[in-house]
Every structure is written in C-alpha cells, then in structure tokens.
Amino acid sequence: MTSSPPQKEPSARSPFAGCAILVAALAVMVFLIGFSVLTLFRQFNEIAKFTDNKPVPIAAVSIESKEVELNALAERMELFRQQLLGDSSTSLVLSPAELNLVIASFPAFKELRDTFQILEIQGDLLRIAISFPINGKPRFARKDEPSWIASDTRFLNGTLVARPQLLKQEVSLILTDIEVPGKKVAPEFIGLMSPYRVMERYIADSVLGPAMARLTRVEIVGGNLVLSRNPNETPDAQVTHAQVDSASSRLFKVLGVAMVVFLIFAGAVVLIGIRAKAKKSRE
C-alpha cells in the first residue's frame, strides 16, 4: 500500500509582509534620492541669487618701485621663520598693505592673486575682497564635455568679513559675514564656508607648513595681523572639529530625521497590512 506524499504545512509567514517590506525599502530609497536632489537644487537656486556668471578680477597690488619695502618685508619674514624654530617667544606684525604685498610678490601665494585682497582691518575683523569660482547647478553635459553631468561655474564676488584663528596647524578665517552689493548671502552658506581654510593648501609646503605648525596665536592687534609663538602658551583659539563639521552635518541631520519619519510611516503601513492579512486568514 503506497503512502500518500506528505502535505506541506501552510507557511506561518505572510507573503504580503515580504512584498510590503520590499516595497517600503524601495519607497524609502526613492524618497531619499528625491529629497536629496530637491535639497541640492534648492541650494543651488539660493546660491545663484548672490553669485554672478562672471568673475570680478581683483587687481593685484603693484610692486613696482617697492624693492626696498619688499626686501625689508622678506627679511622680517625670514627672521621670524628662523626664530620659530627656536625655543624663545617671537612674533610677526603685518599691516593690511604688507599682507597684500606678500600675496602680490611671493610665488607661494600666486593662486590668491586676482581673487583675494585685504581691504582693511576693522576692530578684530579682516575685510577681504574676493572673487571665488563656485560650482553652479548640475546639468547634462554638452558634446564637448567629458562626463555626462556638468555645471556652469558661478562666481562669488564680494567681501569676506572674518576673524583670523588657528585651526590645528594652519591659519584659518572664521567668517562673520559675506557682503555682496545689492544681494543678501544666505546664512547657511556663510556657515558652510566657515571656517574658510585659506592656508590649507600650504600645510604640505616645505617652508610655510612647519612655520604655521609652530604658531600658538594669531590675532588682530592695533589694526595689524599678529602671528606669534610662545613656548609657554598652549594654543587656545583652535577651531574644533565640531565647528568645522557643523555646517555640513546639518544636511545629514535633516536627511536622518526625514529617513526616520519615513521609516516609521513605512513600518506602520507594513504592520497594518500584516494585521489585515492575519485577520482575513482567521476569518
């Protein structure tokens, strides 16, 4: 007598649950991608309100007939660099005019020319004329462009209002404002740019890098920028990692909150579906 094949027990798992979870996961992914793209385009639209299509070149300070001035400045800077290697206290005082001469004449600062110039010092703040290139709104690339996504460069033409401060082993600028004639710069953009690491590119420089690493203080005193080292002083004006990352972390916090809210919603939908399926099965 042949035995009948064993009957499969009905699965306790509902196929609806698996499908619902997959649908919810896909919905979360689509939502996050859409939200990120929307946020990105809104950000670029705001940036376009206070930027221009063309740069406004900043004329470099003329160094003609200033050989005596330049030689004296170079000697002071070299003496300061040598003193930084020792164990005694030392400082270097630079006026706005001297800072501009450094930018105009020293090869290391060539990249700052035509884009960065000290206008004046007010109180403990530097006022700096800038013309910075910024990536514009993403678009599909043209035939002559290498990738499939490109953007048209925008230019931030205005004035930085900033306080000099140490950031680990470099001089940086804590922005308090960005002034653009006839336009208002979004506070979020200012927060995103601050601290502006104007000297970051020189950390690896064989001369400037070690010199900055020996500084213990940078400040404005009597309308001049003062760089100093005191072997008995621990730098107390260093920018923390939290300050550096605060602006960028805001976007991730928003995305995180949006994701949590959406996951709660998706989970509620799945739970309702499972309960409805279970109730139908009992009936």
Secondary structure, 3 states (H helix, E strand, C coil): CCCCCCCCCCCCCCHHHHHHHHHHHHHHHHHHHHHHHHHHHHHHHHHHHCCECCCCCECCCCCCCCHHHHHHHHHHHHHHHHHHCCCCCEEEEECHHHHHHHHHHCHHHHHHCECEEEEEEECCEEEEEEEEEECCCEEECCCCCCCCEEECCEEEEEEEEEEEEEECCEEEEEEEEEEECCECCCHHHHHHHCCECCCHHHCCCCCHHHHHHCCCEEEEECCEEEEEECCCCCCCCECCHHHHHHHHHHHHHHHHHHHHHHHHHHHHHHHHHHHHHHHHHHC
